[in-house]
Amino acid sequence: MGFLALILLPVPTGITTESVAMTSTKHTCTTITSMHPLYLQLKEQIRSSILDGTYPPHSQMPSESDMVKFFNVSRTTVRQALRDLQSDGLIFKVPGKGSFVSRPKATQELISLQGFGEAMIAKGHETFSTFLGAREIIENSTVRSKLKCESADIMEIRRLRYLNREPISVDITYVPCSIGRRLILEDLATQDIFVLLENKYGLQLGRAEIQLESILSDDALSRLLKIESGSPILRMERLTYTAEDVPIDYEHIYYRGDALKYMISLRRN
């Protein structure tokens, strides 16, 4: 099987042949040559169809048997191509159900202290928040210790963050009440708390301590993030200090595990 020509791409689940054909004929007919191993040619053909939207995020890929038939290649070739696509993060497998197209992940670089909105807008993403609520008098010894405040002087602010119109994180922010009472009057849907602290309140931020861990979502987080209960999510704990090294903002942020990845650049001393 060294040469394959004019292969008809399998149509993703939930999409009609007519709708695919309407997008462009280049999505439906492709020539595979013998210049590269077949599994690489197959991988690149499927990859192109994922990136151009022929296979939308979360759509189910055709079965291995269907791909063998459609592409006229061996099952080994199909499996190798799918393994590579899974390693690249373009598809994921659900035991007993098959392969599905992954949701594209945004990348945030942890090289400077930025709010999520600041970082994503700079990369051309659309981001906004919805206000979930706020309360005072936080009886939590960890929060008191982090902010060095008494319970009566701490406010909790909850927000649901969106990236490209999809929910991406639940943010629980703890700040002194003197700041929190002002923040809840602001337009938190479109403004980052970090930007408000610096540009409106004159509090220059200096540094932050961050801890990251993988956890499983509970029912409440799953409903807000629109994921199945028990899905893996990323929990970030961040304590931010002013330039005078005073703790000012303590957060627990719960990110969807399928929507965001971090890049960290390290230098050897």
C-alpha positions as CSV (number, residue, x, y, z in Angstrom):
1,M,0.0,0.0,0.0
2,G,2.6,2.6,-1.0
3,F,0.2,4.9,-2.9
4,L,-3.3,6.1,-2.1
5,A,-5.1,8.7,-4.2
6,L,-8.3,10.7,-3.8
7,I,-9.3,9.3,-0.5
8,L,-12.7,10.4,0.9
9,L,-12.3,11.6,4.5
10,P,-14.7,10.0,7.0
11,V,-17.4,12.4,8.1
12,P,-17.4,13.2,11.8
13,T,-20.3,12.1,14.0
14,G,-23.2,14.5,13.9
15,I,-22.2,16.2,10.6
16,T,-23.9,15.4,7.3
17,T,-22.0,14.7,4.1
18,E,-23.7,17.7,2.6
19,S,-22.5,20.1,5.3
20,V,-18.9,18.9,4.9
21,A,-19.0,19.2,1.2
22,M,-20.4,22.7,1.4
23,T,-17.3,23.9,3.3
24,S,-14.8,23.2,0.6
25,T,-13.9,20.3,-1.7
26,K,-10.4,20.3,-0.3
27,H,-11.8,18.8,2.9
28,T,-13.2,15.8,1.2
29,C,-10.6,14.7,-1.4
30,T,-6.9,14.4,-0.6
31,T,-4.0,12.7,-2.3
32,I,-1.6,10.6,-0.2
33,T,1.7,9.9,-1.8
34,S,4.4,7.4,-0.9
35,M,7.0,10.0,0.1
36,H,6.5,9.4,3.8
37,P,5.3,6.3,5.9
38,L,1.6,5.7,5.5
39,Y,0.8,6.3,9.2
40,L,2.4,9.8,9.0
41,Q,0.5,10.6,5.9
42,L,-2.7,9.5,7.5
43,K,-1.9,11.4,10.7
44,E,-1.3,14.6,8.8
45,Q,-4.5,14.2,6.8
46,I,-6.6,13.8,9.9
47,R,-4.7,16.5,11.7
48,S,-5.5,19.0,8.9
49,S,-9.1,18.1,9.1
50,I,-9.1,18.7,12.9
51,L,-7.4,22.0,12.6
52,D,-9.6,23.3,9.8
53,G,-12.8,22.5,11.7
54,T,-13.9,19.5,9.6
55,Y,-13.8,17.5,12.8
56,P,-15.1,19.9,15.5
57,P,-14.0,19.7,19.1
58,H,-15.5,16.8,21.1
59,S,-16.9,15.2,17.9
60,Q,-16.4,11.4,17.7
61,M,-13.8,10.1,15.3
62,P,-14.8,7.2,13.0
63,S,-13.9,3.8,14.4
64,E,-10.7,2.0,13.5
65,S,-12.6,-0.4,11.3
66,D,-14.2,2.4,9.4
67,M,-10.8,4.2,8.9
68,V,-9.3,0.9,7.6
69,K,-12.1,0.7,5.1
70,F,-12.2,4.4,4.2
71,F,-8.4,4.9,3.8
72,N,-7.6,1.4,2.5
73,V,-4.8,0.9,5.0
74,S,-4.0,-1.6,7.7
75,R,-5.3,-1.4,11.3
76,T,-1.7,-1.1,12.5
77,T,-1.3,2.1,10.3
78,V,-4.5,3.6,11.7
79,R,-3.6,2.8,15.3
80,Q,-0.1,4.4,14.9
81,A,-1.6,7.5,13.4
82,L,-4.2,7.8,16.2
83,R,-1.5,7.2,18.9
84,D,0.5,10.1,17.5
85,L,-2.5,12.4,17.3
86,Q,-3.3,11.5,20.9
87,S,0.3,12.2,22.0
88,D,0.0,15.6,20.2
89,G,-3.1,16.3,22.3
90,L,-5.4,16.5,19.2
91,I,-7.6,13.6,20.2
92,F,-8.4,11.7,23.3
93,K,-9.8,8.2,23.9
94,V,-12.7,7.1,26.0
95,P,-12.6,3.4,26.9
96,G,-15.4,1.5,25.2
97,K,-16.5,4.5,23.1
98,G,-13.6,5.4,20.8
99,S,-11.6,8.5,19.9
100,F,-12.8,12.1,20.2
101,V,-11.4,15.4,19.0
102,S,-9.8,17.3,21.9
103,R,-10.8,20.9,22.7
104,P,-7.9,23.3,21.7
105,K,-6.0,24.5,24.8
106,A,-5.0,28.0,25.5
107,T,-1.4,28.5,26.8
108,Q,-0.5,30.8,29.7
109,E,3.1,31.5,30.4
110,L,4.2,31.6,34.0
111,I,7.0,34.0,33.6
112,S,5.5,37.1,35.0
113,L,2.7,38.1,37.4
114,Q,-0.4,38.5,35.3
115,G,-4.1,38.1,35.8
116,F,-5.8,35.5,33.6
117,G,-7.6,38.1,31.6
118,E,-4.5,40.1,31.0
119,A,-2.6,37.0,29.7
120,M,-5.4,35.7,27.5
121,I,-6.3,39.1,25.9
122,A,-2.7,39.6,25.0
123,K,-2.8,36.4,23.0
124,G,-5.9,37.4,21.2
125,H,-8.5,35.4,23.2
126,E,-11.9,36.6,24.2
127,T,-12.4,36.5,28.0
128,F,-15.0,37.7,30.5
129,S,-16.4,36.7,33.9
130,T,-19.8,36.3,35.6
131,F,-20.1,37.3,39.3
132,L,-21.3,34.4,41.4
133,G,-21.4,36.1,44.8
134,A,-19.5,37.6,47.7
135,R,-19.6,37.2,51.5
136,E,-17.7,38.6,54.5
137,I,-16.5,37.1,57.8
138,I,-14.5,34.1,56.5
139,E,-14.0,31.5,59.3
140,N,-11.0,29.8,57.7
141,S,-7.7,29.6,59.5
142,T,-5.7,29.1,56.3
143,V,-7.1,32.2,54.7
144,R,-6.6,34.2,57.9
145,S,-3.0,33.1,58.0
146,K,-2.3,33.9,54.4
147,L,-3.7,37.4,54.5
148,K,-2.7,38.1,58.1
149,C,-6.3,39.3,58.8
150,E,-9.0,38.5,61.2
151,S,-12.1,36.6,59.9
152,A,-14.3,39.7,60.2
153,D,-11.9,41.7,57.9
154,I,-11.9,39.2,55.0
155,M,-14.2,39.1,52.0
156,E,-14.7,36.2,49.6
157,I,-15.5,36.9,45.9
158,R,-16.6,34.1,43.5
159,R,-16.5,34.4,39.8
160,L,-16.9,32.1,36.8
161,R,-14.3,32.9,34.1
162,Y,-14.9,32.3,30.4
163,L,-12.5,31.9,27.5
164,N,-13.7,32.2,24.0
165,R,-17.3,32.0,25.4
166,E,-16.7,28.7,27.1
167,P,-16.4,28.3,30.9
168,I,-12.8,27.7,31.9
169,S,-12.4,28.4,35.6
170,V,-14.1,29.1,38.9
171,D,-12.1,31.7,40.8
172,I,-12.5,32.1,44.6
173,T,-10.7,35.3,45.7
174,Y,-10.0,36.4,49.3
175,V,-9.1,40.0,50.0
176,P,-9.4,42.4,52.9
177,C,-12.9,43.8,53.3
178,S,-11.7,47.3,52.7
179,I,-10.7,46.3,49.2
180,G,-13.5,43.7,48.6
181,R,-16.3,46.2,49.2
182,R,-14.9,48.3,46.5
183,L,-14.3,45.5,44.1
184,I,-17.8,44.1,44.1
185,L,-19.0,47.5,42.8
186,E,-16.7,47.3,39.8
187,D,-17.3,45.7,36.4
188,L,-15.7,42.4,37.3
189,A,-17.2,40.9,34.1
190,T,-14.6,42.6,32.0
191,Q,-11.9,43.9,34.4
192,D,-9.2,41.8,36.1
193,I,-8.8,42.3,39.8
194,F,-5.0,42.7,39.4
195,V,-5.6,45.6,37.0
196,L,-8.1,47.3,39.3
197,L,-5.7,46.9,42.3
198,E,-2.9,48.6,40.5
199,N,-4.5,51.1,38.1
200,K,-7.5,52.2,40.2
201,Y,-6.5,51.6,43.8
202,G,-2.8,52.4,43.5
203,L,-1.6,49.1,45.0
204,Q,1.5,48.1,43.1
205,L,1.8,44.3,43.0
206,G,5.2,42.7,43.6
207,R,5.2,38.9,43.6
208,A,3.1,35.8,44.0
209,E,3.5,32.3,45.4
210,I,1.8,29.7,43.3
211,Q,0.9,26.0,44.0
212,L,-0.6,23.8,41.3
213,E,-2.2,20.4,41.7
214,S,-4.5,18.1,39.8
215,I,-7.8,17.1,41.5
216,L,-11.2,15.7,40.6
217,S,-14.1,18.0,40.2
218,D,-17.0,17.8,42.6
219,D,-20.7,18.2,41.6
220,A,-20.8,22.0,42.2
221,L,-17.6,22.8,40.1
222,S,-18.7,20.4,37.4
223,R,-22.1,22.1,36.9
224,L,-20.4,25.5,36.6
225,L,-17.6,24.3,34.3
226,K,-20.0,22.1,32.2
227,I,-17.9,18.9,32.7
228,E,-18.7,15.5,34.1
229,S,-18.5,15.1,37.9
230,G,-15.1,13.5,38.8
231,S,-13.3,15.0,35.7
232,P,-9.7,16.0,36.3
233,I,-9.2,19.7,36.8
234,L,-6.3,21.9,37.8
235,R,-6.3,23.7,41.1
236,M,-4.2,26.8,41.5
237,E,-3.5,28.4,44.9
238,R,-2.0,31.8,44.5
239,L,-1.0,34.3,47.2
240,T,-0.1,37.8,45.8
241,Y,1.9,40.4,47.6
242,T,2.2,44.2,47.1
243,A,5.5,45.7,46.2
244,E,6.0,46.3,49.9
245,D,5.6,42.5,50.5
246,V,2.2,42.8,52.1
247,P,-0.2,39.9,51.3
248,I,-3.2,41.4,49.4
249,D,-5.0,38.7,47.3
250,Y,-5.3,35.0,48.1
251,E,-7.0,32.8,45.5
252,H,-8.2,29.3,44.8
253,I,-8.7,28.8,41.0
254,Y,-10.2,25.7,39.5
255,Y,-9.4,25.3,35.8
256,R,-10.9,22.8,33.3
257,G,-8.3,20.2,32.6
258,D,-9.0,20.1,28.9
259,A,-8.9,23.8,28.1
260,L,-5.6,25.3,29.4
261,K,-2.0,24.5,29.7
262,Y,0.9,26.3,31.3
263,M,4.3,27.0,30.0
264,I,7.2,27.6,32.4
265,S,10.6,28.8,31.3
266,L,13.5,27.8,33.6
267,R,17.1,28.8,33.6
268,R,20.0,26.8,35.1
269,N,22.0,28.8,37.7
